[in-house]
Amino acid sequence: MGSRSLILILLVLLAVIGIYMGSDPEHAARMAQVSRDAQFTGETRQLVLLALALGLGGFIVYLTMTRR
């Protein structure tokens, strides 16, 4: 099985699950509430973004220094 067919199968599965979950209004409302509750807010969000930026910057510096 090629990688293209595997990706296609996963995308179709994702679409089917999304349609099934979105068709139930109660489940869709619960999932939206879970998504809102899981989001970072305020200072925590700023700290997470700072950590991601520092990590990405460090990785870029690492790649720059180790590649010749």
N, CA, C and O atoms as a MOPAC input file, in Angstrom:
PM7 MOZYME 1SCF
protein

 N      0.85400 1    -1.16700 1     0.00000 1
 C      0.00000 1     0.00000 1     0.00000 1
 C      0.90200 1     1.23300 1     0.00000 1
 O      1.78000 1     1.36800 1     0.85300 1
 N      0.68400 1     2.11100 1    -0.94200 1
 C      1.50700 1     3.29900 1    -1.07000 1
 C      1.15400 1     4.35900 1    -0.04100 1
 O      0.10400 1     4.30100 1     0.60000 1
 N      2.03900 1     5.31700 1     0.10300 1
 C      1.80900 1     6.36700 1     1.09000 1
 C      0.64400 1     7.26600 1     0.67300 1
 O     -0.07400 1     7.79100 1     1.52400 1
 N      0.45700 1     7.44100 1    -0.64200 1
 C     -0.66400 1     8.27400 1    -1.09400 1
 C     -2.00200 1     7.64500 1    -0.73300 1
 O     -2.91900 1     8.34000 1    -0.29400 1
 N     -2.11800 1     6.33800 1    -0.91400 1
 C     -3.38700 1     5.68800 1    -0.59100 1
 C     -3.62400 1     5.68800 1     0.91800 1
 O     -4.76500 1     5.80500 1     1.36400 1
 N     -2.56200 1     5.55700 1     1.70300 1
 C     -2.70800 1     5.60800 1     3.15700 1
 C     -3.17300 1     6.98900 1     3.61000 1
 O     -4.04300 1     7.10100 1     4.47400 1
 N     -2.60300 1     8.02600 1     3.03800 1
 C     -3.01800 1     9.39200 1     3.37500 1
 C     -4.45900 1     9.62000 1     2.95100 1
 O     -5.22900 1    10.23600 1     3.68800 1
 N     -4.83100 1     9.13600 1     1.78700 1
 C     -6.20400 1     9.27900 1     1.30500 1
 C     -7.19100 1     8.56400 1     2.22800 1
 O     -8.25400 1     9.09800 1     2.54300 1
 N     -6.83400 1     7.35900 1     2.65700 1
 C     -7.69700 1     6.61000 1     3.58400 1
 C     -7.85900 1     7.36100 1     4.89300 1
 O     -8.96500 1     7.44100 1     5.42700 1
 N     -6.77700 1     7.91200 1     5.41500 1
 C     -6.85400 1     8.66900 1     6.67500 1
 C     -7.70700 1     9.92700 1     6.52200 1
 O     -8.47300 1    10.26700 1     7.42400 1
 N     -7.58100 1    10.62100 1     5.38900 1
 C     -8.39200 1    11.81200 1     5.16300 1
 C     -9.87900 1    11.47300 1     5.05000 1
 O    -10.72600 1    12.19800 1     5.57200 1
 N    -10.19000 1    10.37700 1     4.37200 1
 C    -11.58400 1     9.95200 1     4.25700 1
 C    -12.13100 1     9.56200 1     5.62600 1
 O    -13.26300 1     9.90500 1     5.96700 1
 N    -11.33500 1     8.85000 1     6.40200 1
 C    -11.76000 1     8.47100 1     7.75100 1
 C    -11.99300 1     9.69700 1     8.61200 1
 O    -12.97100 1     9.75100 1     9.35700 1
 N    -11.11400 1    10.68100 1     8.52300 1
 C    -11.27300 1    11.92200 1     9.27400 1
 C    -12.55200 1    12.64300 1     8.86600 1
 O    -13.27200 1    13.15700 1     9.72100 1
 N    -12.84200 1    12.68500 1     7.56200 1
 C    -14.05600 1    13.34600 1     7.08600 1
 C    -15.30600 1    12.62600 1     7.57700 1
 O    -16.26600 1    13.27200 1     7.99700 1
 N    -15.30600 1    11.30000 1     7.52800 1
 C    -16.47300 1    10.53400 1     7.98000 1
 C    -16.70600 1    10.73500 1     9.47000 1
 O    -17.84300 1    10.93400 1     9.89800 1
 N    -15.64700 1    10.68500 1    10.25700 1
 C    -15.79300 1    10.89900 1    11.70000 1
 C    -16.26800 1    12.31900 1    11.97900 1
 O    -17.11800 1    12.53000 1    12.84400 1
 N    -15.72300 1    13.29900 1    11.24800 1
 C    -16.15600 1    14.68400 1    11.42900 1
 C    -17.62200 1    14.88300 1    11.10700 1
 O    -18.33200 1    15.57900 1    11.83300 1
 N    -18.08000 1    14.27500 1    10.02200 1
 C    -19.49800 1    14.38200 1     9.65300 1
 C    -20.37100 1    13.72200 1    10.70800 1
 O    -21.41200 1    14.26100 1    11.08300 1
 N    -19.94800 1    12.55200 1    11.18900 1
 C    -20.73500 1    11.83500 1    12.20300 1
 C    -20.81000 1    12.63500 1    13.50200 1
 O    -21.88100 1    12.76700 1    14.09400 1
 N    -19.66200 1    13.17100 1    13.94400 1
 C    -19.64400 1    13.92100 1    15.20200 1
 C    -20.39500 1    15.25200 1    15.07200 1
 O    -21.03700 1    15.70400 1    16.02000 1
 N    -20.31000 1    15.86900 1    13.90100 1
 C    -20.97300 1    17.15300 1    13.70800 1
 C    -22.47100 1    17.04700 1    13.53000 1
 O    -23.18500 1    18.03600 1    13.69300 1
 N    -22.96000 1    15.86200 1    13.19900 1
 C    -24.39700 1    15.71400 1    12.96500 1
 C    -25.19600 1    15.64800 1    14.26100 1
 O    -26.39600 1    15.91900 1    14.25900 1
 N    -24.55000 1    15.29200 1    15.36200 1
 C    -25.22900 1    15.23500 1    16.65700 1
 C    -25.03600 1    16.57800 1    17.35400 1
 O    -23.92200 1    16.87800 1    17.78300 1
 N    -26.09200 1    17.40900 1    17.48400 1
 C    -25.93200 1    18.74700 1    18.06200 1
 C    -25.43100 1    18.73500 1    19.50500 1
 O    -24.63700 1    19.59300 1    19.88900 1
 N    -25.88400 1    17.77900 1    20.29900 1
 C    -25.44600 1    17.72500 1    21.69500 1
 C    -23.96300 1    17.40100 1    21.78100 1
 O    -23.22500 1    18.00800 1    22.55800 1
 N    -23.53900 1    16.44400 1    20.97900 1
 C    -22.12600 1    16.07300 1    20.98600 1
 C    -21.26700 1    17.21400 1    20.45700 1
 O    -20.18200 1    17.47000 1    20.97800 1
 N    -21.74500 1    17.89800 1    19.42900 1
 C    -21.00300 1    19.03200 1    18.87200 1
 C    -20.87000 1    20.14100 1    19.91100 1
 O    -19.81900 1    20.77500 1    20.00500 1
 N    -21.92000 1    20.38000 1    20.69000 1
 C    -21.86100 1    21.40900 1    21.73600 1
 C    -20.88100 1    21.00900 1    22.82900 1
 O    -20.12600 1    21.84600 1    23.32400 1
 N    -20.88700 1    19.73100 1    23.20800 1
 C    -19.93200 1    19.26100 1    24.23100 1
 C    -18.49700 1    19.38100 1    23.74000 1
 O    -17.61100 1    19.78800 1    24.49300 1
 N    -18.26500 1    19.02800 1    22.47400 1
 C    -16.91400 1    19.11400 1    21.92300 1
 C    -16.44500 1    20.56800 1    21.83400 1
 O    -15.27000 1    20.85200 1    22.06700 1
 N    -17.35000 1    21.48700 1    21.49900 1
 C    -17.00100 1    22.90700 1    21.44900 1
 C    -16.65000 1    23.41200 1    22.84400 1
 O    -15.71700 1    24.20100 1    22.99600 1
 N    -17.38600 1    22.96800 1    23.86800 1
 C    -17.10000 1    23.37500 1    25.24200 1
 C    -15.75600 1    22.81900 1    25.69000 1
 O    -14.98600 1    23.52700 1    26.34000 1
 N    -15.46000 1    21.57500 1    25.35900 1
 C    -14.17000 1    20.97600 1    25.70600 1
 C    -13.04000 1    21.74700 1    25.04100 1
 O    -12.00100 1    21.98700 1    25.65600 1
 N    -13.24100 1    22.13400 1    23.79200 1
 C    -12.21800 1    22.90800 1    23.07000 1
 C    -11.99100 1    24.26200 1    23.73300 1
 O    -10.85000 1    24.70200 1    23.87300 1
 N    -13.06800 1    24.92100 1    24.13700 1
 C    -12.92000 1    26.21900 1    24.81800 1
 C    -12.22600 1    26.05800 1    26.16300 1
 O    -11.41000 1    26.89800 1    26.54000 1
 N    -12.53800 1    24.99600 1    26.88800 1
 C    -11.93500 1    24.77800 1    28.20400 1
 C    -10.45600 1    24.41600 1    28.10400 1
 O     -9.68800 1    24.69700 1    29.02400 1
 N    -10.05100 1    23.79700 1    27.00000 1
 C     -8.67400 1    23.34100 1    26.85500 1
 C     -7.73200 1    24.44000 1    26.36500 1
 O     -6.51500 1    24.26500 1    26.40500 1
 N     -8.26600 1    25.55100 1    25.91100 1
 C     -7.42500 1    26.61400 1    25.38000 1
 C     -6.67100 1    27.31300 1    26.50300 1
 O     -7.16900 1    27.47800 1    27.61600 1
 N     -5.43900 1    27.72100 1    26.16300 1
 C     -4.66300 1    28.50600 1    27.10800 1
 C     -5.18400 1    29.93400 1    27.09400 1
 O     -5.56200 1    30.45500 1    26.04400 1
 N     -5.20200 1    30.57000 1    28.26900 1
 C     -5.69200 1    31.93800 1    28.34200 1
 C     -4.68300 1    32.80300 1    29.08200 1
 O     -3.92400 1    32.31700 1    29.92100 1
 N     -4.68700 1    34.06400 1    28.76600 1
 C     -3.91700 1    35.05300 1    29.50300 1
 C     -2.42900 1    34.80500 1    29.52600 1
 O     -1.79500 1    34.58000 1    28.49500 1
 N     -1.88400 1    34.85200 1    30.73800 1
 C     -0.44200 1    34.73400 1    30.93100 1
 C      0.07000 1    33.35000 1    30.53000 1
 O      1.17600 1    33.23300 1    30.00300 1
 N     -0.70500 1    32.32300 1    30.76700 1
 C     -0.29000 1    30.97300 1    30.38100 1
 C     -0.09300 1    30.88200 1    28.87500 1
 O      0.86100 1    30.26400 1    28.40200 1
 N     -0.99400 1    31.49600 1    28.13100 1
 C     -0.87100 1    31.49200 1    26.67100 1
 C      0.41500 1    32.18300 1    26.23200 1
 O      1.11800 1    31.70000 1    25.34500 1
 N      0.71600 1    33.32200 1    26.86300 1
 C      1.93700 1    34.05300 1    26.52100 1
 C      3.18000 1    33.22300 1    26.83400 1
 O      4.13600 1    33.22000 1    26.05800 1
 N      3.17200 1    32.52600 1    27.96000 1
 C      4.31800 1    31.69200 1    28.32400 1
 C      4.49600 1    30.52200 1    27.35400 1
 O      5.62100 1    30.17900 1    26.99200 1
 N      3.39700 1    29.91800 1    26.93900 1
 C      3.47300 1    28.81200 1    25.98400 1
 C      4.00300 1    29.30100 1    24.64700 1
 O      4.85200 1    28.64500 1    24.04300 1
 N      3.51400 1    30.44800 1    24.17200 1
 C      4.00800 1    31.00400 1    22.90900 1
 C      5.48000 1    31.37100 1    23.00000 1
 O      6.22600 1    31.16100 1    22.04400 1
 N      5.91000 1    31.91600 1    24.13100 1
 C      7.32400 1    32.25000 1    24.33700 1
 C      8.18100 1    30.99000 1    24.31900 1
 O      9.24500 1    30.97200 1    23.70000 1
 N      7.72800 1    29.94400 1    24.98900 1
 C      8.48100 1    28.68300 1    25.00800 1
 C      8.57700 1    28.08800 1    23.60400 1
 O      9.63300 1    27.58800 1    23.21500 1
 N      7.49000 1    28.13700 1    22.84500 1
 C      7.52100 1    27.64100 1    21.46800 1
 C      8.46600 1    28.45800 1    20.60100 1
 O      9.21300 1    27.90200 1    19.79700 1
 N      8.43400 1    29.77600 1    20.76200 1
 C      9.32500 1    30.63400 1    19.97500 1
 C     10.78600 1    30.37200 1    20.32700 1
 O     11.63000 1    30.29900 1    19.43300 1
 N     11.09700 1    30.22900 1    21.61500 1
 C     12.46500 1    29.94600 1    22.03000 1
 C     12.91800 1    28.57100 1    21.53900 1
 O     14.05500 1    28.40800 1    21.09700 1
 N     12.03900 1    27.60300 1    21.61500 1
 C     12.37400 1    26.26600 1    21.13000 1
 C     12.63700 1    26.26100 1    19.63200 1
 O     13.60400 1    25.65600 1    19.16900 1
 N     11.78800 1    26.92700 1    18.88300 1
 C     11.97100 1    27.00600 1    17.43700 1
 C     13.24800 1    27.76800 1    17.09500 1
 O     14.00200 1    27.35700 1    16.21300 1
 N     13.48900 1    28.87000 1    17.78800 1
 C     14.71600 1    29.64000 1    17.56900 1
 C     15.95400 1    28.82700 1    17.89300 1
 O     16.93500 1    28.86300 1    17.15100 1
 N     15.91500 1    28.10300 1    18.98500 1
 C     17.03800 1    27.24600 1    19.35400 1
 C     17.28500 1    26.15500 1    18.33500 1
 O     18.43200 1    25.82500 1    18.03600 1
 N     16.22200 1    25.59700 1    17.80600 1
 C     16.35900 1    24.55600 1    16.79100 1
 C     16.97200 1    25.11400 1    15.51100 1
 O     17.81600 1    24.46800 1    14.88900 1
 N     16.55000 1    26.31100 1    15.11900 1
 C     17.11400 1    26.94600 1    13.93100 1
 C     18.59900 1    27.24500 1    14.13700 1
 O     19.40300 1    27.02900 1    13.23000 1
 N     18.96700 1    27.73700 1    15.31700 1
 C     20.38100 1    28.00100 1    15.61600 1
 C     21.16700 1    26.69700 1    15.59500 1
 O     22.27700 1    26.65000 1    15.06600 1
 N     20.60400 1    25.64500 1    16.16300 1
 C     21.27100 1    24.33800 1    16.15700 1
 C     21.52300 1    23.86100 1    14.72900 1
 O     22.62700 1    23.42200 1    14.40400 1
 N     20.50100 1    23.94700 1    13.87600 1
 C     20.67000 1    23.52300 1    12.49300 1
 C     21.68100 1    24.39000 1    11.76000 1
 O     22.45300 1    23.88800 1    10.94300 1
 N     21.68200 1    25.68700 1    12.04500 1
 C     22.62600 1    26.59600 1    11.39900 1
 C     24.07100 1    26.26300 1    11.80900 1
 O     24.97700 1    26.27600 1    10.97500 1
 N     24.27200 1    25.97100 1    13.07400 1
 C     25.62300 1    25.70700 1    13.57900 1
 C     26.14700 1    24.33300 1    13.16200 1
 O     27.35100 1    24.17700 1    12.95800 1
 N     25.27900 1    23.34500 1    13.03300 1
 C     25.74800 1    21.99300 1    12.75900 1
 C     25.85500 1    21.69900 1    11.27400 1
 O     26.54900 1    20.75100 1    10.90600 1
 N     25.21100 1    22.45500 1    10.40300 1
 C     25.29600 1    22.21300 1     8.95300 1
 C     26.40300 1    23.06900 1     8.36500 1
 O     26.51900 1    24.25800 1     8.66400 1
 N     27.19100 1    22.46100 1     7.54700 1
 C     28.28500 1    23.21600 1     6.92300 1
 C     28.25500 1    23.07900 1     5.44700 1
 O     29.10200 1    23.64700 1     4.75700 1

